[in-house]
Amino acid sequence: QVQLVESGGGLVQPGGSLKLSCAASGSIFSIYRMGWFRQAPGKQREFIATIAGGGTTNYADSVKGRFTISRDNAKNTVYLQMNSLKPEDTAVYYCNQVRGSSTYWGQGTQVTVSS
């Protein structure tokens, strides 16, 4: 059973930065694609970024140039560095792990961007 635990959310002013972490249980973390998604109130969950086991990254246009996804395979952890945050970035942020036909999700961490 895979468990994903996000942390690092909080309240930040517009233009500020936050770094989210997602720690994964289970073995062979390095070979699996990891991703970050977010869901704002009243909206569908949306894709933010993914990173493959080999390190290839992909970003949504809305965060490209502001957010950076990375991973530390020795720590079974994926990160999301968020810079130049905007009020519209306010949402619950979730990480996921794709293992073949199965996708696992964390419980989410709240990010609020407000002055």
N, C-alpha and C positions, 0 to 999 in steps of 0.2 A: 504494500500500500504506500503510495507516494503522498507525502505531506509537504505543503508549501506554506511558508509563513512570511508574510510581508511586514515590513517595519519602515519607519522613517517619515511617515506622513505627519501633517500638522498644519498650522496656520502660518502663512507667509504673506508679506506685502507684495503688491504688483512689482515686477522687476526683480524679485528675489529668486533664491535658489533653494532647492531641496534635493536630497539624494535618497532614493528609496532602495531598500534591499529586500531580497526574497531568498530565504534559505530553504533548500530542498533536502528531504530525506531520501534514502534509497541509494543504490549503488549505480555506478557507471553514469554519473551525472553528465560527464563531459560530452557524451555522444548525442544528447537530446537537445532539440530546439526548445528555447525558452522565449517567452513573450510577455509583454506588458499590454494591458488593456485598461480602459477606464469607463466608468458609467456615471453620468451626471443625473441628478433627479429628473424623472420624467423622460429620460432619453434611453436609447438602446446602448448596450455595451459596445464600445468602439475600439478598434485596433490602434495601438500606438507604435509598437516596435517589436521586432523579433531579432534573435541572434541564434545562429546555427551552432552546432557543436564545433565546427571549424572556425567560427568567429565571424562569418558573413552576417551583415546586419541589414535590416530593412526598416524604414520609417514611414509613418503617415505624413502626408504633406503638411498637416497642421502643426507638427512638432519638429519637422526637419530643420536642422540648424540650431535648435534650442535644447533638444533632449539628446542624451547619449546613452545607449544601452551597452553594457559590458558584462563580463562574467569572470569569475574566479573559480576555476574547476577544482582547485585544491580545497576550497572552502564550500563547494557545492552551493554557490551563491551567484545570483544575477542581480545587477544593479541598474537603476535608472537615474542618471544625473539630469536634473531639470533646471534649466537656467531661463532667465528672462520670462518668468512666469506671469501669466495673464489671468484675470478673473475667470475667463472662460475655460481655464484649465482645472477649475474646481470640480472635483469628482471623487469617487472611490476608485482607487487604483488596484488592479488585480494582476498577479503574475500567473502564468500558466506554463505547463510542460507538456509537450506532445511526445507520446510514446506509441508509435505505430498508429493504430486506429483509436487510441485512447488519449483523452486530454484531461489533465488534472488542473484544478484551480486552487488558489489560496483564498483566504477569507476576506482579503482586501484591507486597504489602509486609506483613511480619509485625507485628502489634500484640499485645503481651502485657501484660495488666493483672494485676499481682501485687505483694504486699508482700514 
